[in-house]
Structure formats: C-alpha cells, structure tokens
C-alpha cells in the first residue's frame, strides 16, 4: 500500500476565470437548471419543526448522502464550506417525527395507495410492528417479542434458508461489520449489500487488474491531471460537491472529457451554489463529450488502444509508456495482439464513435502525462461490467497513469460508506480484510473465535430467486432480514420480486421509514424494526468515502422528534445473535462502538487506525494517498495485469434500440423531484435522438410504448442529445423491461440494459392481441393524459 500520506485540504484558486463561465447573465436566468437556493429554502421549511437538530447534523455529522465524505461542512480536498442538495434532500429522514398512529395502523390497502415518496414523507417507524398472514393492518409489538419471533424462526431453519441484506442509506462501517460477523456466527454466508447493484464489478475488475478493490487515487489528483475522464458517470448529479473539484481542476489546466450515450446537461453546464463565481455565471464542466453506444464502451476503448499501437508503429514511445510496462505490467503482447486483430469497422459499429473521433481522444491521452479515470454506473450495470472496467485499467496501465500524484483509477461511488460494506465483510464473496478463501477464512476464524461456514453464499438476485425454489430444496430461502432497501424499485422484473417477497415465511424490514416493499404480504409474518439513524448511533460511527477516507461521525443529541424505541443497527444484530445462540453469543457481544472499531482494526489491517477515531473531525485514509504507489501493485508479482477481452455482441436486431436506465433528481430509488431540473424530463419520458424520432414519425410528447419479451413501458417521446439507436428511461420506472436472472459473470450485478422495440401507443395497442406474444401485465396498463 502507499507510503505517502494525504496532505489534507488545500485552498482553491480565487481568481475568476471567465473562459469557464456559461453566460455573463447572472444566475442562469432563462435557462433550464436547478434552483439550488430556492430548493434549500424549501428544505429548511420542511425541517422547521426540528431546525436546531437539522443544523447540528449539517455542521457536526458526516454526510449520509453521496460518497465524497464531507464531515460537518468540511472535507479533505478543498478548504471552505461544502453543501449540496443531495445531502439536504436526505436530511428529513433524520429529523422527521414518527408516523401518526391512525395512518400506521390503517388497513393495508389504504397504506398501499401511497407510493414510496409519499410513504417516506409520512415519518419514521415508531416501534416494532408485525402483520401476520391474513391480517389487514400492522399491530404493535414489543422488542422482545419481535426478536424472539425472528430468533425462533432462525433456530427452526437451516442457515442456508435465511439471508441478510444491507442497503446504503447511511449505514456505518460498525453496522456492516457486526452484520457480517453475526451472519457468519449464525451459520449463513447469504449476506449482501447495495454495492451488488451499483459498483461490485469495479471491485472485481480492479482486483484482477491492479490487485486492489478501491480507488487508487484521491480527489486532489483531479487538480494535477491533464485529463479528467468521466466514463458513464453523472458525478455532478450524484455528488454535486464534486463540481467544485471539477472547477478547481479546470482552473489548474485539466481538460474534462465525458463518455456517455446521453449528453447529460449536468455534466455540460452547472451552477455551483457554494462557489460565488459559479453560482452567478455558471461553469462549463465538460470540454468534450463522446456519445458512445450503450454497451459500446469496450469497442471504444479498444479503438483508443488500436490507435496507440498504430502510433507506436510510426514512432516508438509516442503513445505507450514502455518503461512503466516493462517494470510494472504483465500481458502487453497478448493485449496488443487481441486489439490489433479487431477491425476498425467492428470498433466503430459497436462504439458508435467515428475513427477520427476515437483518434482525437487517443492522441489527447497519449500526450497527457497525468490522467484520472473516473467511472460509475454507465460502466458497471452491464452483463460484461468487469470486462468494461478492466479495459479502463488497461488504458491507465499502458500510459503509466497509476500510483502517483495526478493519475489513477477511481470508481466514483454514489453512496456514503458503500465502499466500506465489502471491506467489513458484508458480502458473500469476502470477509474483512480479504476474499472468502481458505487462507482468509482461517485467519478470520482466529480473530472471531468461531468456525465460519465454508459454503459459498449467494448474491442478492440469486437469494430472491431462491425464495421460489421447491419446498424441500436446501437453499429455499424462507426468512429474509433486510436492513433498508426496496427490491421492488431496485431489482429487474419487479413483478417477480413482489411474488418472491410474498412467498417468504418471515420477512424482516429493519429501517427508518416504510417503503412499498414493506407492505407486501408474507406467508407467516412481516416484522418491521425501527432503526436509529447514523447520527443517533450509540457511540458514533464511521463511514468510508470513495477515496478511502474513513470519517468519524459523532452521536448527535438534541433530536426533538426522537423515536424512543428505535435502536442502533449493530445493537439489533448483537441482540439477535444472543437469542439464536445464547451459549456462545459472548463471541459477538459488543458493548460499544469503540469495541467494534478496535476489532475492525484487527480484522481488516487496512483499517488499522479506525480505532483512534473518537471525536468529530477525526479521519484517516487507509492505503495512503495512492494505492499501487510507484507502480507497485499488491498482486502476487507486484505487477498490474493487462486483460484482453472480446467486443461484446448485444444481439441487437436492426429495428431494435438499446435501452438504459438513468437517474433523475433522486438518491438511488428515492425520488425527490418528478421533473428533472436539468432537462425538464418527467418520470415516464423516453429520451430519444431526434433523428430516430423522425424516422419513426414520432414527435415530442407523443405517447409511445417501449416493449420486449420481458415487459412493457408506456411513456412519452422526449427528444434529447442521446446517441442514435439508444434510449434512456428513468430508474426504477424502466425496470419492468429488464429480465431477472441475467448477472455479470464475475461480480453478479444485474444487467440494467436491454434491447427493445418502440412503437406509437395507438398502433401498439391496436395490434397487441394479434401481433405480440408477451403476456399482458395489468399493473403496467396506465393511462397517460
């Protein structure tokens, strides 16, 4: 791991640079853009009943929104205060009062009239609840009765028949760690987390390419880079404070390149509210957009490499860093042979980018001493995602853009401490400090003092499928224990997911608020447990940012709307263990957050330092400023590996489109605005290239049907700057078009892209009974006025 320590926050350049302004007209008047100040005032009003506590969270807590890692109003990148609407939107989860009893205990069909946004706004879960088979409403339960029911069921079942899942809504490293330990203590390896549906392939790809499953660089490296490349990432929407870093990088000379099928307006122009210059005049973020086809990223990267190899034939060293490769990289000749065997015709067709444009980016990167490669869900949510990201690593390795200031590989995480989830072992493929392999199992058995089950646990998607296995199957999941999450709105094929959830014998929802999945029936009982928020966690808690900074967030007192019966998540897991296995439960009996951090430091040696985080502002970065420092990778031979892959065939027919899902103004599946403030698109709008619309004789706002053999989506045409032959719909609304059971072969992420047909709504509905064979899904038959 790296020797060099992070230098801490630096001053940003004060001098205005008009060349980066969007317009001299102040505050973007007349333009389609978010209204940050207006939104902030609205959020302040929403929290007026608990304003003092809300202020304490903002000024003392570590952000439970994105994974940038802002502590109070400060971070480790730039000096000065940092604030964004993502954080403010999540704020109400922590300040709101409990749900009113007459609503909470209403008939279940009354509750089912609310969507997830409306359920969220009802307030917090006040006390343990149960709804048994056949019951029409939730009734109150004592904690003892609730935990005994769960424990008694677990004692009845084979450990392969129950599973745990943890989402990323502000859950701390301590809770991830205790959940990981308790699940193994109880005998199950079925434990998974929210990174399975966002960044799990980043970890698998980086492990095989450079030996680490985390960002090798930090945000300050953006300021030293010649090129900052965002691949399939809308960083400005997911993590708005990152726009301050982008502006600083541009002021210091970096070029920002965005590779994405849709020219996302938020990556084009942005008004940064906490920077006076940008708040008034706006900032042009991207210097160039490369609008690649959905699924065409591998071909595009192969085109860049092919161009480099052609440049090398003319002049040795003009594109490839031979010294770095000789000293630090394996597999050069095999990669070169694989890339050169591909034709330009194949590369251009798959990528959708012309040879001339590919050459432009290839030359820019070849002439760049420093480059940071950042990516997000546009690369990870594919059936070949690990291969996607291995090709990004290939680019960095060929140029020597690794392990030093101004260069590196950065999986751009979307949620606070989701980086820590796998590092704490809340993942079927890992244990703290390493993989789920014989060597690490032996090591962790010594740390934990009990035997770890040796069978391979299942990922979340397979766990859901296992619920509907035959009754006598040894892996039929009968109890699912979920800390947060709403699979109805995050997984493909929501109809199947609802069926699976309803076939569980007992389903446990440990959460702050209700969501639509909480209201689904179960064969025996649905049990709901009220969790404390991050800021109420006994003894405080830690979270890990994208750049591997581990921040301490203190317990914040003074909540006027305190939910008296809510409990810290790690404490609930400890309580469960005591009830299932009382004889040996002393092995998992943590008395304080400090005890957990002391053990984490031993269980995952990268985290040696977490035990010293005790007060507000405490932070350390595991691995140092750069992983693979000096080009030395933590692989068996210390070298990075170039990985040759095939260009994937998406099986797209001539008349089909490739569809992907995108986020609007939302935090994962939690929607905060029905209309996207960056492009005015509504939740059922279908982003379509104007030329495609013209060829289909479709016009803006026209009702259309997007369909395939898996589902039907009824929406409206929204002409947008998206690559021809590609469509964009919102997540989770578009998930009905996605099939279950298609997983990335290495990381197990579901595939969130699919081939589809598009037709005018009247034509589709007229011919539906005679022409189409897919079954009609009543829930999706909706009127569009």
DODREN-834108 format. One record per residue (C-alpha): residue in one letter; y, z, x. Coordinates in steps of 0.001 Angstrom, whole numbers, plus 500000, padded with zeros to 6 digits. Example, Ala and Ser with C-alpha at 12.3 -4.5 7.8 and 13.67 -1.06 7.14 Angstrom:
REM DODREN-834108
a495500507800512300 s498940507140513670 
END
This chain:
REM DODREN-834108
x500000500000500000 x503615499615501006 x505298501766503629 x508895501014502686 x510423503288500055 x512692502048497273 x516342502570498195 x517465503750494756 x520238502313492559 x522983500193494118 x526490499188492993 x526833495947491109 x529354493295492149 x532596493999490300 x534408490701490838 x534232488491487723 x532674485057488265 x533947482659485555 x531410479997486616 x528741482060484826 x530744482500481600 x529522480949478360 x533011480490476962 x536570481732477516 x536672482550473787 x536165486325473694 x533009487921472255 x531391484559471450 x533349484204468236 x531859481480466039 x528563481350467956 x525084482364466760 x524458485557468722 x523516489208468241 x526309491559467208 x525458494402469581 x528417496631468794 x528007496228465044 x524257496917465361 x524963500018467456 x527298501386464785 x524643500770462124 x522011502593464206 x524435505505464722 x524824505701460936 x521035505601460459 x520763508647462746 x523787510537461370 x521605513295459878 x520327514158463370 x523066512743465555 x523152515522468156 x519417515252468807 x519628511433468929 x522327511782471592 x520136514167473604 x517250511657473515 x519511508872474782 x521091510955477547 x518101513065478653 x514911511180477786 x513162508256479430 x513378505173477206 x510326504765474966 x511165501109474321 x510566498459476977 x509062498993480428 x512261498765482518 x512307502525482881 x515762503801482021 x515993507600482406 x518829509009480341 x521427506300480829 x520423505514484432 x517752503593486286 x516717502947489883 x518156499420490045 x521898499409489378 x524387502249489183 x526234502804485943 x525111503415482351 x522413501267480716 x521818500953476977 x520230498360474709 x519440497714471053 x515657497782471643 x515929501429472616 x518342502176469794 x516077500500467233 x513140502710468260 x515364505810468170 x514902506515464460 x511169507091464961 x512142510196466934 x514939511582464758 x513921510952461146 x512702513647458766 x509269513818457155 x508263511564454257 x509102513061450869 x506005514618449317 x506218512773445987 x506147509449447869 x503479510532450367 x501128511715447631 x501778508848445228 x498988506566444022 x497689504462446928 x498659501236445148 x502259502472444987 x502231503002448766 x500660499572449256 x503758497979447724 x505626498871450919 x505420496627453990 x505259498192457463 x509047498107457919 x509540499973454647 x506763502455455459 x508390503152458820 x511674503957457104 x510056506449454701 x509897509012457512 x507362510862459621 x503876512059458738 x504450515766457953 x500953517279458162 x497267516232458354 x496160514073455424 x492879512856454004 x491900510215451481 x488194510245450687 x486210507398449174 x487310506728445606 x490413508921445833 x493675507381444678 x496032509394446879 x496312511299450137 x495875515059449982 x496956517702452459 x494512519078454993 x494674521932457491 x494427521006461158 x491168522977461441 x489558521150458543 x490737517760459782 x489498518284463341 x486204519804462180 x485526516787459955 x486116514377462865 x484087516513465274 x481183516940462835 x481031513172462326 x481025512555466082 x478154515030466518 x476140513003463961 x476760509676465686 x475525508090468878 x478577507892471214 x478223504090471183 x479143504285467475 x482654505670467867 x485658504363469718 x489203505271470762 x492334503122470881 x495837503956472125 x498906501859471404 x502094501672473461 x504622503422471215 x505986505845473804 x502598507353474663 x502785509165478016 x500566508982481081 x499371512512480262 x498087511448476836 x496465508284478200 x494767510321480910 x493467513071478609 x492231510470476086 x490432508611478895 x488831511815480149 x487904513172476711 x486339509891475555 x484029509862478601 x483361513611478181 x482266512919474599 x479944510198475887 x481710506977474890 x483192504205477023 x484670502488473954 x488302503214474781 x491016500597474903 x494772500262474754 x497601497940473748 x497647496037477054 x494483494305475796 x496738492256473527 x499570491638475992 x499085491916479776 x495422492625480548 x494968489179482221 x497828489959484609 x495757492782485992 x492511490801486313 x494292487827487894 x496336489837490386 x493275491900491362 x491303488802492325 x494282487017493928 x496009489825495859 x493930492954495224 x496400494882493024 x496858495007489257 x500594495659489192 x503958494135490075 x504181493649493841 x507984493683493729 x510825495594492079 x513907494601490105 x516207494787493122 x514221491926494618 x515861489729491980 x519157490253493830 x517739488930497112 x515876485978495610 x516945482352495940 x514957481604492783 x514044483906489936 x511350482183487888 x510577483392484350 x507323481924483091 x506567482325479369 x508931485278479204 x511903486052476991 x512919489031479114 x516370489183477542 x514885489747474071 x512069492105475069 x514065494080477669 x517788493474477117 x518933495623480075 x517203493069482340 x520100490697481557 x522309492959483700 x519921492403486585 x519920488645485925 x523714488546486008 x523723490514489257 x521119488145490745 x523244485132489781 x526360486703491292 x524416487088494535 x523310483453494527 x519951483341492706 x519007480412490506 x517228481398487274 x514523478980486124 x512764479392482767 x509421477750481964 x508706477922478232 x507879475423475438 x510891476616473427 x514339476743474957 x514809480371473914 x518526480872473195 x518393484456474526 x517422483123477987 x520132480475477817 x523238482450476893 x523652486189476469 x526466488654475839 x525578491846477753 x527216494722475867 x527285497232478753 x528945494775481153 x532608494190480236 x532793490691481750 x529662489516479947 x530431491347476692 x533680489387476443 x532820485987477902 x529009485857477783 x526667484900480607 x524839481624481179 x521484483018482288 x519143480080482948 x520142477385485430 x517309475159484235 x514602475053481562 x511229473362481978 x509794472931478496 x506102472875479218 x503471472220476548 x501747475289475115 x498693475657477359 x500070473147479885 x501118475732482485 x498123475247484790 x498757471496484925 x502447472119485633 x501643474491488495 x499083472052489851 x501804469409489744 x504065471639491865 x501238472202494357 x500294468494494394 x503918467663495173 x503879470211498016 x500732468708499510 x502339465247499358 x505458466632501076 x503190468156503745 x501640464764504494 x505095463423505304 x506306466485507198 x504129469438508235 x505670472749507090 x508109471146504647 x506559472900501632 x503751475248502698 x504161478404504807 x501321477704507251 x501842480803509375 x501595483073506334 x498487481227505110 x496777481407508475 x497391485138508804 x497122486313505193 x495410483816502856 x491881482530502108 x490827479318500378 x493568476860501391 x491335473813501941 x489380474319498697 x492556474651496645 x494114471607498295 x491016469531497595 x490879470661493935 x494571469959493285 x494585466596495080 x491595465447493032 x493726465663489869 x495709462617488854 x499435462677488149 x498670461103484782 x496438464053483825 x499015466577485099 x501930465001483233 x499957464612479997 x498750468214479929 x502010469814481087 x504362467594479108 x506703467559482126 x507517464293483921 x506529463797487543 x510216463628488522 x510980466959486878 x507912468581488450 x509133467340491830 x512563468918491219 x511100472397490819 x508620471853493664 x511448470940496059 x513592473871494889 x510750476346495549 x509859474661498858 x513457475159500016 x513609478780498847 x512987481460501417 x512722484084498675 x511427483823495114 x510297486288492459 x507793485008489895 x508012486938486599 x505872486164483559 x504948487564480171 x503025486707477015 x503561482948477292 x501029483010480142 x498867485956479128 x497957485268475488 x495611482347476200 x491855481913476465 x492433480941480133 x495153483514480886 x493632484904484091 x493478481353485450 x497125480832484403 x498276483823486411 x496054483047489399 x497989479787489685 x501294481685489761 x499806483766492577 x498749480506494297 x502389479348494304 x503581482627495816 x500811482682498445 x501366479072499515 x505048479836500123 x504569483372501535 x506629484804498671 x504868488170498771 x505129491673500149 x508760491743501218 x512327492012500002 x513368489290497572 x509867487976496897 x506845488833494830 x504781488669491661 x505978490528488548 x504046490768485283 x507022491547483036 x505761494358480804 x507127494826477306 x506411498482476509 x507155501808478132 x504187503102480164 x501711500447479093 x501445499920482874 x500123503474483077 x497470503092480363 x494861501394482550 x495873503368485645 x494998506525483678 x491596505058482709 x492218504336479002 x490435501006479344 x486739500070479112 x486822498313482496 x488491501047484548 x488536504711485410 x491530506442487003 x492109505068490486 x489726502116490300 x487246499951488471 x484382501054486245 x481878500577489064 x479230502735490718 x481450503892493566 x484373504921491358 x482073506469488723 x480539508681491452 x483996509672492694 x485322510488489202 x482208512494488292 x483061514788491216 x486701515075490090 x485813515667486438 x482661517743486906 x480597515951484257 x478417512858484022 x480153509650482909 x478138507321480646 x477086504262482688 x477033501608479920 x479895499129479578 x482375499944476822 x483818497296474518 x487308495892474224 x489296496400471029 x488456492988469498 x484724493420470017 x484927497001468733 x486401495686465470 x483603493109465223 x481013495811465910 x482079497666462750 x480338494993460636 x477067494952462612 x473867495777460674 x473445499440459764 x470695500094462300 x472441498449465277 x473016500917468128 x476582499643468625 x477641499615464990 x480982501413465157 x481249503973462355 x484233506056463447 x487422504666464978 x490028507053466385 x493393505316466788 x496494506722468399 x499111504462466818 x498622500739466388 x498286498437463408 x495472495925463886 x496401494181460624 x499565492997462361 x498468492577465970 x494999491004465871 x493945487473464873 x492322486953461462 x493944489838459551 x491607489324456577 x488586490093458739 x490399493039460353 x491080494570456925 x487427494133455963 x486290495751459218 x488668498714458886 x487444499316455343 x483795499391456491 x484311502279458894 x482820505536457685 x485704507581459086 x488980506204460380 x491458508438462173 x495143507484462456 x496957509770464897 x500552508659464535 x504213509408463904 x504583507174460839 x502441505367458281 x501765501637458550 x499873499154456371 x496565499762458168 x496727503494457351 x496444502575453668 x493183500587453943 x490133502277452353 x487218503672454344 x483589504338453343 x483908508131453651 x487459509111454583 x490742508129456164 x492197511031458162 x495831510959459260 x497085513301462021 x500812513878462689 x501651513320466366 x504640514582468281 x506938512003469843 x507316511562473584 x510403513785473522 x508609516646471756 x505564516635474054 x504790520139475326 x505874520426478947 x507412516945479013 x505659513768480047 x505723510786482380 x505753507019481942 x505242504152484396 x507621501198484438 x506933497549485271 x507995498163488878 x505602501150489221 x508316503804488909 x506860506981487391 x509592508800485444 x509555512348484091 x510892512755480560 x511519516426479634 x510687518107476361 x513901517819474345 x514673520663471962 x517033520809469006 x515401518389466564 x516947519212463184 x514208517190461486 x511351518795463435 x507912518137461922 x506467521616462306 x502805520603462075 x502997517663464500 x501068518185467759 x501241516699471245 x498714513884471504 x496975515246474595 x496554518618472891 x494824516980469920 x492303515301472246 x491580518611474004 x491069520296470615 x488639517547469573 x486586517991472762 x486316521745472159 x484939521176468679 x482407518478469626 x481110520078472829 x482262523732472896 x479791524784475635 x481317522522478317 x484840521957476915 x486375524076479710 x485989520906481838 x488689519154479788 x490739522173478744 x494279521520479961 x496777524298479265 x499965522414480210 x501428519039481107 x501724520273484676 x497956520871484864 x497353517299483711 x499740515874486328 x498081517966489041 x494726516402488136 x496110512858487794 x497296513090491418 x493681513740492480 x492032511295490066 x494274508337490956 x495528508735494513 x498214506074493937 x499783508705491692 x499926511375494389 x503482512531493745 x503289512783489962 x502519516493490323 x506028517065491736 x507809515553488715 x509065518567486785 x512612518062485568 x514946515479484066 x515684512652486517 x512563513180488640 x510942509870489626 x508736508333492292 x507359504831492838 x503689504504493611 x502823501990496325 x506324501839497816 x508966499167497320 x506485496293497787 x502742496036497366 x500973493772499895 x503801494621502293 x503916492295505280 x501393490030503519 x498539492533503910 x496654492764500613 x494373495629499502 x491416493205499339 x488201493697501390 x489521491483504225 x493224492240503717 x493965488653502648 x495127487043499432 x492855484519497740 x493874481058496534 x491949480334493328 x491204476718492331 x490685476145488578 x490298473202486218 x493080471986483928 x492008473333480518 x491229470975477663 x492741472347474444 x490788469930472278 x493936468727470541 x493486465686468343 x496207463026468227 x497587464112464843 x497485467837465645 x500106470209467034 x499602473169469343 x500988476341467807 x502032479569469499 x503385482840468164 x506702484298469270 x508671487499468746 x511916487775466826 x514076490901466698 x511121493221466847 x509296495727469015 x505701494476469204 x504891494153465470 x507704496473464306 x510295494125462815 x513943495172462871 x515634492025461573 x514322489470459104 x516602486846460685 x516520486234464438 x520118486750465634 x519648484246468477 x518683481199466411 x519058482194462736 x515347481598462113 x513670483595459348 x510200485105459470 x508433482126457848 x510360479399459671 x508305476988461784 x510073475876464965 x509607472109465310 x511009469419467584 x513485467244465583 x511644464059466662 x508349465457465331 x510079466349462068 x511483462839461808 x508081461244462447 x506603463480459745 x509525462637457436 x510379466305457220 x513852467792457071 x515370471150457974 x514457473816455438 x511686471778453793 x508580473640452588 x505573472822454769 x502012474012455234 x500533474654458685 x496753474823458473 x493442474596460308 x489868475659459650 x490814479322460052 x493766479785457761 x496897478564456053 x500559479325456770 x503261478310454333 x506721478104455811 x509836476014456284 x510885473479458903 x513321474837461477 x514389472079463864 x514626473577467330 x514658472712471015 x510894473008471462 x508663470609473401 x507334467708471309 x503900468318469806 x504391472094469875 x505194474544467085 x506425478127467112 x505876480712464361 x506599484418464313 x504064487085465251 x502455488689463260 x503073486327460315 x501274483459462056 x498144485461462877 x496338484115459787 x495927480810461676 x494146482479464598 x490381482904464677 x488691486127465672 x486180486252468480 x487978483947470948 x488591486086474011 x489785485401477513 x486643485453479652 x487861487932482289 x490302490254480503 x489192489973476877 x492643489219475470 x492525487367472127 x493819483794472188 x497121483593470297 x497452479788470464 x495684477262468284 x495599473598467218 x496921472964463698 x497818470280461186 x501212470181459472 x501920468705456049 x504580468740453396 x503797471591450996 x503668469420447851 x501311466898449463 x499026469623450830 x498836471450447512 x498210468214445579 x495271467220447773 x493936470657448633 x490984470675446229 x489705467250447231 x490581466899450889 x490357470307452553 x487320472436453010 x488741475679454330 x488428478464451828 x491475479411449852 x492939482736450905 x494654484211447864 x496804486613449865 x498450483681451585 x499372481807448442 x503023482633448292 x505978481131446545 x508806480005448708 x512007479730446774 
END
